[in-house]
Amino acid sequence: MKVFFNQLFDYNFYCNKQLVEMCSDLEIVPEKSIELFSHVLNAHHIWNARLNGKKSEYDVFQMHDIEAWGDIHYENQRNSFEITTNTDDFDKRLDYENSKGRLFTNTVRDILFHIINHSTHHRGQIAADFRNNGIEPIPLDYIFYKR
């Protein structure tokens, strides 16, 4: 399971890094894309904090300057790799509160997979937003990464 999640987080790191670099080079980044990627970074951070039993430093929809994305992204990934390395029981259940204060319980495995899937979902929305704004998105499908 550790190898599987490390591979997925490698993929996530690669894709987000590509997006950070692309946006850093663009003259104008669509506002919706900034909102979406800030949310991706925040959500990843929030889930890591939950897994580590800590309080999140970010709100779920907090906006970040593009210049800060790289550092936040790197720290998120470092934290996730630390979590996967130190987890012995991926079926362990974790109780947490969502952003609306509702209580839920999920396994560590489900939460880790959610981080990856959530990021992929929003990167797809960013690609659509880029196209709608005349920007050609970079291919970030898993198979492109594995080639």
C-alpha positions in Angstrom: 0.0 0.0 0.0 2.9 2.4 0.8 4.4 1.9 -2.7 1.0 2.4 -4.3 0.4 5.7 -2.5 3.9 6.9 -3.0 3.4 6.4 -6.7 0.2 8.3 -6.7 1.6 11.1 -4.7 4.6 11.3 -7.1 2.1 11.7 -9.9 0.2 14.3 -8.0 3.4 16.2 -7.2 4.4 16.1 -10.9 1.0 17.4 -12.1 0.7 20.2 -9.6 4.3 21.2 -10.2 3.7 21.5 -13.9 0.6 23.6 -13.2 2.4 25.9 -10.8 5.2 26.4 -13.3 2.8 27.0 -16.2 0.8 29.6 -14.2 3.9 31.3 -13.0 4.9 31.8 -16.6 1.5 33.1 -17.8 0.9 36.8 -18.1 -2.7 36.4 -16.9 -4.1 33.4 -15.0 -7.9 33.2 -15.0 -9.4 34.0 -11.6 -11.4 30.8 -11.5 -8.2 28.8 -12.0 -6.5 30.6 -9.2 -9.5 29.9 -6.9 -9.5 26.2 -7.9 -5.8 25.6 -7.4 -5.8 27.5 -4.1 -8.6 25.2 -3.1 -6.6 22.1 -4.2 -3.6 23.3 -2.1 -5.9 24.1 0.9 -7.8 20.8 0.8 -4.5 18.8 0.6 -3.2 20.7 3.6 -6.4 20.2 5.5 -6.5 16.5 4.9 -2.8 16.1 5.9 -3.6 18.1 9.1 -6.5 15.8 9.9 -4.3 12.7 9.4 -1.7 14.2 11.6 -4.2 15.2 14.3 -3.3 18.9 13.9 -5.2 22.1 13.2 -5.2 23.3 9.6 -3.4 26.6 8.8 -5.7 27.3 5.9 -9.4 27.6 5.2 -10.9 25.4 2.5 -11.4 28.3 0.1 -8.6 30.6 1.1 -6.9 32.3 -1.8 -3.1 32.2 -2.3 -0.9 34.3 -4.5 0.6 32.2 -7.4 4.1 33.0 -6.0 3.2 31.0 -2.8 1.8 28.0 -4.6 5.2 26.2 -5.0 6.1 26.3 -1.3 2.6 25.2 -0.2 2.5 22.4 -2.7 6.0 21.2 -1.7 5.1 21.2 2.0 1.8 19.3 1.2 3.7 16.6 -0.7 6.4 16.3 1.9 3.7 15.9 4.6 1.8 13.3 2.6 5.0 11.2 1.9 5.7 11.4 5.7 2.2 10.1 6.4 2.4 7.2 3.9 5.9 6.3 5.2 4.8 6.2 8.8 1.4 4.6 8.4 1.3 0.9 9.3 -2.5 0.5 9.1 -4.1 2.0 6.1 -7.5 0.6 7.3 -7.3 2.6 10.5 -10.4 4.7 10.9 -10.1 8.4 11.5 -12.8 10.7 13.0 -12.8 14.3 11.8 -15.0 17.3 11.3 -15.6 18.7 7.9 -15.5 22.4 7.1 -19.2 22.7 8.1 -18.7 21.1 11.5 -20.2 17.7 10.6 -18.5 14.6 12.0 -17.4 11.8 9.7 -15.2 8.7 9.9 -13.1 7.3 7.0 -10.1 5.1 6.7 -6.6 6.5 6.2 -6.6 4.7 2.8 -9.8 6.4 1.7 -8.5 9.8 2.8 -5.2 9.5 1.0 -6.9 8.4 -2.2 -9.4 11.2 -1.8 -6.5 13.8 -1.8 -5.2 12.5 -5.1 -8.7 12.2 -6.7 -9.8 15.6 -5.5 -6.7 17.2 -7.0 -7.2 15.4 -10.3 -10.8 16.5 -10.4 -10.0 20.2 -9.9 -7.0 20.1 -12.3 -9.6 18.9 -14.9 -11.7 22.0 -14.1 -8.7 24.2 -14.4 -7.9 22.7 -17.8 -11.5 23.5 -19.0 -11.1 27.0 -17.5 -7.8 27.5 -19.4 -9.5 26.4 -22.7 -12.4 28.7 -22.1 -9.9 31.5 -21.7 -7.8 30.7 -24.8 -5.0 28.9 -22.9 -3.9 25.5 -24.1 -3.7 23.3 -21.0 -0.8 20.8 -20.5 -1.7 17.1 -20.7 -1.7 15.8 -17.1 -3.4 12.4 -17.5 -1.8 9.6 -15.5 -0.7 7.8 -18.7 1.2 10.8 -19.9 3.0 10.9 -16.6 3.9 7.2 -16.9 5.2 7.3 -20.4 
